[in-house]
């Protein structure tokens, strides 16, 4: 396994060190890769106003672990990751899968360290956006996006920006359109800048509609919440566990657990559990191996009617109508 330690920032100061660590070199905006370890494209663009875009479309020919320890922490990283294969973020306390079919959007404060693990044969298509915290405030104001307590949101002393999520369909299509273009040159740069600004705008508009939790998060608490997310995802065929039990498993009070869970996932534990249960139900319907009734029973919905109403509420059509579409 190739292990490298590196850092990012909302300027280009990290690029030379990063290229040296992976055994590559810089040619213009491209980071040229050692062909024996990975093939494909790594491209960096300064989008101006404290925003850096890092475009990745590579295939790994050996196992990699990238340890991120940022020197300048006054930025936030938006990581849109559509990896096909095996990739995960981990540390000594947790490991969770990321990629197209898992968590494919992480918004992580520059103050938090992480380890990115990717397995040989995996194909990564990702767009990383590094934005200064002061730029987030200016960007929201410029685009008429009203975020309550924006000054506190971007204040490192009182708040840690962190969210693990699934990107919207609109974001997915923006990335897919960008992927079709030849990398490099004025036309690509124009499209890359436009995509970056649209993705930031879409995300800020999304969080502007929700009540944001203003609170600092240490890595130990973050690990506990991510572990509990994984616990819920691995028990979707069971009934929802009690908040009391989950708080004890996380070594937190119930109020602290609920607050941090909402901050990091954007949902209450119950809503997070139901969203993922319905996504599993959708996948089971797509496989066409079980009836609607069997899926309802397997996932412990109260009855078929309740299953149908929750499915319609989430996806906009009933399980029966979804089956007909298939």
Long-range contacts (C-beta under 8 A, 24 or more apart in sequence): 1-62, 1-63, 1-64, 1-65, 2-37, 2-62, 2-63, 2-64, 2-65, 3-64, 3-65, 3-67, 4-64, 4-65, 4-66, 4-67, 5-67, 5-69, 6-66, 6-67, 6-68, 6-69, 7-68, 7-69, 7-70, 7-71, 7-72, 8-54, 8-68, 8-70, 8-75, 8-77, 8-110, 8-128, 8-130, 9-52, 9-70, 9-71, 9-72, 9-75, 9-110, 9-130, 10-50, 10-51, 10-52, 10-72, 10-74, 10-75, 10-130, 10-131, 10-132, 10-135, 11-46, 11-50, 11-52, 11-72, 12-44, 12-46, 12-52, 13-72, 15-44, 28-184, 29-184, 30-183, 30-184, 33-58, 36-61, 36-62, 37-61, 37-62, 37-64, 38-62, 38-64, 41-183, 43-183, 43-184, 43-192, 45-189, 45-192, 45-193, 47-192, 47-193, 47-196, 47-197, 48-193, 49-135, 49-138, 49-139, 50-75, 50-131, 50-132, 50-134, 50-135, 51-129, 51-130, 51-131, 51-132, 51-135, 51-196, 51-200, 52-129, 52-130, 52-131, 53-127, 53-128, 53-129, 53-192, 53-193, 53-196, 54-127, 54-128, 54-129, 54-130, 55-126, 55-127, 55-178, 55-183, 55-192, 56-124, 56-125, 56-126, 56-127, 56-128, 57-124, 57-125, 57-179, 57-183, 58-123, 58-124, 59-121, 59-122, 59-123, 59-124, 60-85, 60-118, 60-119, 60-120, 60-121, 60-122, 60-123, 60-124, 61-120, 61-121, 62-120, 63-117, 63-118, 63-119, 63-120, 64-116, 64-117, 64-118, 65-115, 65-116, 65-117, 66-115, 66-116, 66-117, 66-118, 67-113, 67-114, 67-115, 68-113, 68-114, 68-115, 68-116, 69-113, 70-110, 70-111, 70-113, 72-110, 73-109, 73-110, 73-111, 73-156, 74-110, 74-132, 74-133, 74-134, 74-156, 75-110, 75-130, 75-131, 75-132, 75-133, 76-107, 76-108, 76-109, 76-110, 76-130, 76-131, 76-133, 76-136, 76-161, 77-106, 77-107, 77-108, 77-110, 77-128, 77-129, 77-130, 78-105, 78-106, 78-107, 78-128, 78-129, 78-130, 78-131, 78-199, 78-200, 78-203, 79-105, 79-106, 79-107, 79-108, 79-126, 79-128, 80-104, 80-105, 80-126, 80-127, 80-128, 80-129, 80-167, 80-171, 80-175, 80-199, 81-105, 81-106, 81-124, 81-126, 82-124, 82-125, 82-126, 82-172, 82-175, 83-118, 83-122, 83-123, 83-124, 83-125, 83-126, 84-122, 84-123, 84-125, 85-118, 85-119, 85-121, 85-122, 85-123, 85-124, 86-118, 86-119, 86-122, 87-116, 87-117, 87-118, 87-119, 87-122, 87-124, 88-116, 88-117, 88-118, 89-114, 89-115, 89-116, 89-117, 90-115, 90-117, 91-115, 91-219, 91-223, 93-220, 93-223, 93-224, 93-227, 94-223, 94-226, 94-227, 94-230, 96-164, 96-226, 96-229, 96-230, 103-164, 103-165, 103-166, 104-166, 104-167, 105-163, 105-164, 105-165, 105-166, 105-167, 105-171, 106-163, 106-164, 106-165, 107-161, 107-162, 107-163, 107-165, 107-203, 108-161, 108-162, 109-156, 109-160, 109-161, 109-162, 109-217, 111-156, 111-160, 112-160, 112-162, 112-217, 112-219, 112-222, 113-219, 125-175, 125-179, 127-175, 127-178, 127-195, 127-196, 127-199, 129-196, 129-199, 129-200, 131-200, 133-161, 136-204, 139-200, 139-201, 139-204, 140-204, 140-208, 143-201, 143-204, 145-201, 145-204, 145-205, 145-208, 146-208, 147-204, 147-207, 147-208, 147-212, 148-208, 148-211, 148-212, 149-212, 149-214, 152-214, 153-212, 153-214, 157-216, 158-214, 158-215, 158-216, 159-214, 159-215, 159-216, 160-215, 160-216, 160-217, 162-217, 162-222, 162-263, 162-264, 163-207, 163-263, 163-264, 163-265, 163-266, 164-226, 164-229, 164-264, 164-265, 165-265, 165-266, 168-202, 168-206, 170-202, 171-199, 171-202, 171-203, 174-198, 174-199, 207-266, 210-266, 212-263, 213-259, 213-260, 213-262, 213-263, 215-259, 215-260, 215-263, 217-260, 217-263, 217-264, 221-252, 221-260, 222-264, 224-250, 224-251, 224-252, 225-250, 225-257, 225-260, 225-261, 225-264, 225-265, 226-264, 228-257, 228-261, 228-269, 229-264, 229-265, 229-272, 232-269, 232-272, 232-273, 232-276, 233-276, 236-273, 236-276, 236-277, 236-280, 236-299, 237-298, 237-299, 237-300, 238-300, 239-300, 240-269, 240-270, 240-273, 240-274, 243-269, 274-310, 275-314, 278-310, 278-311, 278-314, 278-315, 281-307, 281-311, 281-319, 282-311, 282-315, 282-322, 285-319, 285-322, 285-323, 285-326, 286-326, 288-326, 292-319, 292-320, 292-323, 295-319
